Amino acid sequence: MTAIVKFTGLAALCLTGLVTHAIAKPLIVYTPQAVDRLPEIEAFVEEHADIDVEFVNMGGGAVYDRVLAERNNPQADVIFGLIDFLTAGLKLEGVLQPYELENLEGLPAIYRDPDGYFYGYRQTPITLSYNADLLSAEDAPQSWEELADPEWNGKFMIGALTWQTTRAILAGLFTRQIDSDGQMTDEGWDWFNKFYDNAVIYEDGMNRAELMASGENVVSLNHYQGVQSDAANGGYDYAYVNTVGGTPIVVERNAILAGTDNLEDALAFLEVVQSVEFQVWNAETFGVIPVHPDAVAQSPAEIRAAAEMFTTQAIDWDLMAENLDGWLERIQLDML
């Protein structure tokens, strides 16, 4: 197994500003995190560590595919904010470097890879919600399974298969349709056919907020903050459903790519973004939900409430990492 590297020595001194070092090149960070937030995140990191960060932004699935395509000639050093099963998949592919940090004390085991390949820094409920101006709580779907029923034909939208949010939605849906051996059932595939017959596929140029506001769509499948953003842009009220069987909660995780020649800066970057201080700042600045209990406790009241709002759906992310590509290929070929 690859040796685990630890954040100590010169990198720790650089974080506190006690020494400086010549920067041979910027730290290249692949990330699917919201592009409009990256300048502020970059400023925070560079204020707290003596490093030069360069973010390369793309969808989560695109990050995954690009890292694998570059396995023999890595172009990036760090992955920032990639969700559970994608980081698990990259670990299985052998393209990550295990590491340790000094500031992980108190981080629950569910947010740590047991072999030290990645650690979570924020959590995101992947929600089912609705336009509360047009749909009552009684009439809204109470479970994800209901979305295959005829009454929801054309009433909800789902994004491209490369998007992190879409893959997280589908991971939750696959989990509901597999047998005890982790295999998709014929009945499960029949359900997915009905689900995709009902779904509107989100494409470039479509305005989700306008579609929700007009009532053309009334149910939203989106991450927690995406629901809020669409409602604000569309000028409508919304409500979340704490769905029967639970809500997928994805955790954005951070990893170092095997073969990086910028390991010192990679560790310095991760020491910052895994810190309680950064997680609290991230919650206050962008309204995201931290994973460290100390950061949750120090976050605004609405963030603390969001951390307790949903029943978590149990998902075997390792199983998803092993099977998701094949299942997505079947959806792409047979249903889209």
N, C-alpha and C positions, 0 to 999 in steps of 0.2 A: 504494500500500500504506500502511496505517496506520503512522505513525511509531512506532518503538520507544522506550519510555520507560525510563529507567535509574534505579536506586536510588542517589541521591547526595544531597548537601546536607542539608536539614533532616531528611529521613527517616532518614538515616544517623546524625545527631546524636541523634535521638530514641532510636534503638536502643541507643546507648551511655549514655543517661540524661543527656546533657550539657545538653539543653534540653527544655522541655515545651511543649505547645501546647494550645490550647483544642480540645476534642473536640466537633465539631458534632453528630456522631451516631455510633453504634457501627458498626464494620466488619461488614457482613453477609456471612457465608461459607456458601455452600451446600456440603454435604458428605455423601457416603454412608458415611463412616468410622464405625466402631462407636460407637454413642451413649454407651455407658458409659465410653469413653475420653476423650470430648470435654471434660469438666470439667478433667481433668489437663492436657490439651493446651492448653486455654484459659489455665490458670494459668501454664504454661511460657511461652507467648507473651507474656502480659501482664507477666510478670516480666522478660522480655528486651526488650520494646519498649513505648513509651509510647502504647499504643492500647487501645481497648475493643472486644473481639471478641464477636460474637453468632453462634453456629453455628445453622444451620437444617439439620436432619438428615432425609434421605430416601434411598430407593434410588437407585443410579446412573442407571438408566433414567428415574426420576422427575426427577432433577436435570436431565438432558438435555432432557426434555420441557418442564419448567418454564422453563428458560432460553429455549428457543425460543418458548414462549408469551408470555414477557415481553420479547421482543426490542425492541418499540417503547416499552417503559416498564420498563427494568431495575430490579429490586427488590434485587439482590445486587451485591456488589462483586468477590468472589473465589470461585473454585471450588477446593476443597481435596480432593485424593485421588480424582479421577475417572480411570477406567482409559483405556487407550490409544485404542481406537477411538471412544469417546464424546467425548474431547477432540478427536480428529481430526475427528469429525463436526461439532462446534461450530465448529472452525476453518473448515471448508468452508462452514458457514452464515454466516460473517462476524460472529459475535457475541463474538469474543475480541479482546483488546488485546495486541499483542506487547510484551515488556518484557525488560530485562536486569537482572542482579543482580551485585554485587561478589564474591559468594562461590561462583561457579560453576566456578572453576578446578579442573581435575582431574575434572570430571564427564564421563563418556564420552559420545560423540556419540549413542549409541543411546538415551540418556535425555534428549536435547534435541530439541525441534522445530527443524528447520533455519532456520525463519523467526522463531524466538524467541517463539512463542505459548504454549508450555508446557514445563515441565521436570519430570522424575520425582524422587520423593523416597523411594519404597519399592517393593519388588518382591514379588510374591506368586505362588508356584506354584499353579496350579489342578490339583488332583491327583486321581488315581484311587487309592483305598486300600481296605482291607478289614478286617473283624473277624478279627484273627489268632487269636482263641480258637476260632473256628468254621470258619475256612477256611485251608488251607495255602497256602504260596507257590506250590506246584506247581499247585494247583487254582484259584487266583485268575486273573482275566483279565489277560493281559499287554499287551493293546492296547485302545484305546477302541473299535475296530471290533468287537471281540468282543461288546460289549454289545447288539448287535442279534441275537445268536444266541439260540435258544429257551431254552437252559439258564439265562439270566439274566432270564427273565420274572418281573417283580415283585420282583426282588432288589436293585434300586437305585432311588434317588430323585433327582429333579431339581426345582429350584425354579421360581418364576414367571419369565416372560420379561422382566419389568422389572428383575430383580435383576442386579447387576453380575456376580456369580459365574456365574449361568446364561448370560448373554450371552458371557462369556469361554469357558465350556465349549463353547458352540455355535460360537463363532468357530474354536476348534480343530477341532471336528467338521466344520464347513463346509470348512475348509481341506483336509481329507482327502477331500472329495467333489467338488471343483471340477475343471474341465478346465484346459488350459494357457492358455485365454483368461480364466480367472477366473469361468467360468459354472458353475452347478450342473448336474450331469448328471442324466438320468432315473434312472440307477442310483443316484446319490446320494440323490435323493428317495425311491426305494424303500428305501434303507438307513434314512433318517430315519423313514419310516413304521414299520419294524420296531423301531427304537430306541424310539420313543414308545409303541408297543404294549407294549414291555417295561417302560417306566419307570413308577414311581409318582410322581405329581405332588405335591410338597410343598404343603400348604395350612395356613392358620392353624389352630392347635389340634392339629396333629400334632406328635409328639415324635420328632425324628430320632434322638436318642441312645437312647431306649427301643426304637425299631424296630431299630436296629443291634445293641443289646445282646441283644435277644430272638432275633435271627436271622431275623426277618421280612424285613429287608434285611440283606445281608452286605457289599455293596459301596457305598462312599461316593464321590460326585462332589462335591467341595467344595474350598474354598481350604485352604491348608496349615494355618493355625491353626484353622480350623473343624473339621477332622478331630480335632485334639488336644482341642478343647473338648468335642466330642460324646463322645469316648472317656472323658474324665474324668467327664463327667456320667453316662454309662451304665455306667461301671465295667468296661470291656473293654479289651483290648490291640488295637493297630492296627498296620498296616504299609502303607507307601507302595509303589506300583509305579512304577519308572522305565520308563514305557511305551514300547513299540516305536513309533518315529516321533516321540518326544519329548513333553514336557509343556508346555502353554501357560504361559508366564510373563507375567503382566500387570504393568504398571507404573502405579502411581497417580501422577497428574500434577496440577500446580497451574497455574491460569490466572487472568488478570484479565478481567473482563467489559468489553466495549466500552461506553462511555457512563457508567462509574462516575464519580461526583463525589467519591470518597473515595480518589483514586489514591495519595496520600502514605501513608496507613495501609495500603493494599493492598500497596504495595512493602515497607513495614516488616514486615508479617506474613509475606510470602513470603521475605524475607531471613532471618527466624528459621527457618521450617519447611524451607527448603532447606539450612540449615547442617549441617555435619558434626556439630556439637555436638548439634543436635536429633535427627538421624538415629541417633546413638549412644544418646542418652537414650531414644528411641522403641524401639530394639532391646532395651535393658536393661529397660525398663518394661513393654513389651507383647509382646516376643518377635518383632517384625516384622523383615524383612530389608531393610537399607538398599540404596541404589543406588550411593552414592559409595564408591569403593574405600577411601578413608581411613576411612570410617565402618564398612565391613565389617571392616577390619583391627582396629578398636578394639572391635568387638562381642564378646559372649560366644562361647565356643567352639561352642555348639550353633547359634548364628546363622551363624557362619562355615561350619560344616558344611552347613547348610541351603542356603546360597548355592551350594554345589558339588554338591548331592545329585542334581539332576535334569538330564537332557538337555533343552535348550530346543527346543521345536517352533518352526520358522520360520513366522511368520504375517504376511501382508501386512495391516497394520492399516488402511492407507488404503483398500485394497480392501474390507475389512470395513466401514469407515465408509460407503462408497458403497452397499453392497448389503445390509447386515444388516437394516435395517428391512423391506425387501421380503421377505427370506427368513423373518424372524420372523413376518410377517403370514401367510405361507403356512402355517407351523406352527400358528399360532393358529387359522386358519380350517379347516384340513384335518386336523389331528392332535390337537387338544385338545378 
